[in-house]
Amino acid sequence: MPKVPTVRLTLDPGFRVGAVDRRLFGSFVEHMGRSVYTGIYEPGHPAADPEGFRTDVLALVGELGPTVIRYPGGNFVSGYRWEDGVGPVEQRPSRLDLAWRSVESNAFGLNEFMAWTAKAGVEPMLAVNLGTRGTTEALELLEYTNYPSGTARSDLRRTHGVADPYDVRMWCLGNELDGPWQMGHKTADEYGRLAAETARAMKRFDAGLELVACGSSNAGMDTFASWEATVLEHTYPFVDYVSLHAYYDPSDGDTDSFLASAAGMDEMIDSVVATADHVGAKLRDTKKIKLSFDEWNVWYQSRFGGESSLQWQPVPELIEDVYDVTDAVVVGSLLITLLRHADRVGVACQAQLANVIGPIMTRPGGPAWRQTIFHPFARTARHARGTVLRVEPDSPVLETAKYGAVPALWATATHDEDSGEIVLFAVNRGRTDPLSVTVDLRAFPAARVAEHLVLSDADTTAANTAEQPDRVRPRAVVDTKTDDGTLTVELPAVSWTMIRLSTHASAGGTAN
Ligand code: AHR
């Protein structure tokens, strides 16, 4: 029998990355494909409530646990007139959405979204259109959304049946305006000036708003890093976050590199932090800009023929990727990376929530189910609380074409001082060997295993479908025990693992 490679890591509350911001577990609802229509909203569906929201989807959203949801785009927002989506539904105009060559009915708009977020128990994060529109329209939307009454836009909201302002705190200043595919695409100077003046005015309205300037659409853009530098030179005093977007594509067949996607995310975060801090230093500003990783996921981009291949229609089926076991492991590893950067990444939104590259799939008039990627997200969102501990495993490395040598084991841990719970999240990115992981727990002598879950499968291409919605899900490993301040577990090849440890003597858990 070949020897299983071993890895050691230590969990110690003295080594901390930063507090877990619950906004790291965000999601995204765009007017795109079936994300809204027949995704979260489907009047007439057997499970729809009186407002047309699918309660089967709401139940899955509750289980998934996103904390903040970005809306209404995405590329869609760069051509959107928010006024089209408010007021009596029968008077709302249908419009051409040039981003996705779709016919937008506007049956769902701002007030429906806000009502849905209240039901889902999530925080809204709104994007303003800085593509085809500008500061005036953004301010009018802000007045409609957040001002109590007695002005044109706030009273308009009241005539629409919403007496109290929503007090939305987080606002994105446009979307991906570095991209030539974007309606209203701009140079970094053009966007930086517009974003700065819009942000300055929005902060005049309410200095406590949290504003996100657009970073690059992806790290492969020719202007990556210089875009962020220029935009932040214009906007630094007025914004709180710069955005990052990244999609990891399995479709070129290089599975070793795909499994190492978190290395790409890691590098991108380091580059944007360095760029933002460079601008801060230049401007002699001690404030630190945080990162809003407000679009990330696995996306089989080569299956998408591009916007020009689309035919005009309402509610097209767009990028409805079906995810497998490997994709779920990669999503788990991306969440680990976000946690490992909890000191600088304050917001992250998996793109998107339902149907469009989403963890939740639905059939119009039919069922809703969990994709494979649902599971690592749901468990991480539920259990990663408190403080992220600095975890440095002495892992063997894997050679990859895209990212060079990467550690086979990718891990992080959180420690919730209130509950006493420590949670280890780990991924074995290797395709052939299991890993034997020994966790040094001497700083937590009372630690006992409360739960050990693994997501892996002999068939790494297995997926969930309407017919087999639970084909892939995490399985409990029983009888995992600590032994004299250490814990040893074996991680299968291509697997995601979560181990919850209770450290308070009185807390529940599997006694050793
Ligand atoms: O999430 C799908 C699309 O990807 C978004 O509309 C856009 O912002 C990104 O390019």
Residues whose N, C-alpha, C, O or C-beta is under 5 A from the ligand:
A	BS01	AHR	G74 N75 F76 E176 A351
